[in-house]
Amino acid sequence: MAAFVAQGCAEIAWLAGRMGAQPATVGGLAGLGDVMLSCYGSLSRNRALGLALGQGRTLQEAARDTGGVLAEGVPTSGVLLKLAQRHRVRLPVLTAIAQILQGGIRPRDAVAAIMQLPQVEHFVPGSGAESPDSPRREEERERAAA
């Protein structure tokens, strides 16, 4: 799970950096702290939902178990994908989460697909580094191949 959380944090940083976020926001309590609490906190609705989905329950079943209260990650995942498309940032882990929530892929299949992806470098917003699929990185790869 730690590898997925780390990759997800890198993806958040790629998108936030592309949108002009300050590095301290993403790496501080407002960013990383919130992600850690959502992923590991015993009272986290996002964590409870993820565990339920991983056990094979549907989104509707998991919502019923929490008194009809849906985890904030459900609507947020769709918004993240729209922002990623707009800013041309590829987010494999966050895309897989959204697909699981939409019922498009089983968690087991998403994990298998993500494990086949090459490991990517992490990115600190404001450092000049970019996501692996940024237009500038694509141009650099094309020049190197020529």
Buried (B, 14 or more C-beta within 10 A) or exposed (E): EEEBBEBBBBBBBBBBBBEEBBBEBBBEEEBBEEBBBBBEEEEBBBBBBBEBBBEEBEBEEBBEEEEEEBBEBBEBBEEBBEBBEEBEBBBBBBBBBBBBBEEEBBBEEBBEEBEEEEEBEBBEBBEEBBBBBBEEEEEEEEEEEE
